[in-house]
Amino acid sequence: MEEAIQTVMDHLKPLALYLFTEDKQVEHEVLTRLTAINSSGFGKFCAKDPY
C-alpha cells in the first residue's frame, strides 16, 4: 500500500481514485493521507468491496 500511496503522491492530483478493499481502516488511511497532500484532494473517490 505504501508504494501505491507514494506513486499517487509523486504525480499531479488524480482525477479519480478507485479503492477496492473491505477494510474500513485502509479506506480511511488512504483517504486521509491522499487528501492531506493537497487541500482539494482529488476529483472523485470510490471505495468498493472487491467481491
LINLIN-V66606 format. One record per residue. N is the residue number from 0. PSI is psi in degrees with one decimal (* if undefined). OMEGA is omega as a letter, one per 40 degrees, with the letter a starting at -180 (none if undefined). D_CENTER is the distance of its C-alpha to the mean C-alpha in whole Angstrom. Layout:
BEGIN
n = <N & N>
psi = <PSI & PSI>
omega = <OMEGA & OMEGA>
d_center = <D_CENTER & D_CENTER>
END
This chain:
BEGIN
n = <0 & 1 & 2 & 3 & 4 & 5 & 6 & 7 & 8 & 9 & 10 & 11 & 12 & 13 & 14 & 15 & 16 & 17 & 18 & 19 & 20 & 21 & 22 & 23 & 24 & 25 & 26 & 27 & 28 & 29 & 30 & 31 & 32 & 33 & 34 & 35 & 36 & 37 & 38 & 39 & 40 & 41 & 42 & 43 & 44 & 45 & 46 & 47 & 48 & 49 & 50>
psi = <-37.3 & -42.4 & -41.1 & -44.2 & -43.4 & -39.0 & -44.5 & -42.2 & -25.9 & -5.9 & 174.3 & 160.3 & 124.1 & 152.9 & -30.5 & 156.8 & 123.3 & 117.5 & 124.1 & 103.4 & 152.9 & -11.2 & 110.2 & -29.6 & -41.0 & -45.1 & -47.3 & -44.1 & -46.3 & -48.3 & -44.8 & -47.8 & -38.7 & -28.4 & -20.7 & -21.4 & -19.7 & 128.1 & -25.9 & -0.2 & -119.6 & 171.0 & -67.8 & 148.8 & 132.0 & 119.7 & 126.8 & 147.2 & 130.7 & -1.8 & *>
omega = <a & a & i & i & a & i & i & a & a & a & i & i & i & i & a & i & i & a & i & a & i & a & a & i & i & i & a & a & i & a & a & a & a & i & i & a & a & a & i & i & i & a & a & i & i & i & a & i & a & a & none>
d_center = <10 & 11 & 12 & 9 & 7 & 10 & 11 & 8 & 10 & 13 & 13 & 13 & 11 & 9 & 11 & 9 & 6 & 7 & 7 & 10 & 11 & 14 & 13 & 13 & 12 & 9 & 8 & 9 & 8 & 4 & 5 & 8 & 7 & 5 & 8 & 10 & 11 & 12 & 14 & 13 & 9 & 8 & 11 & 10 & 7 & 9 & 9 & 12 & 15 & 15 & 19>
END
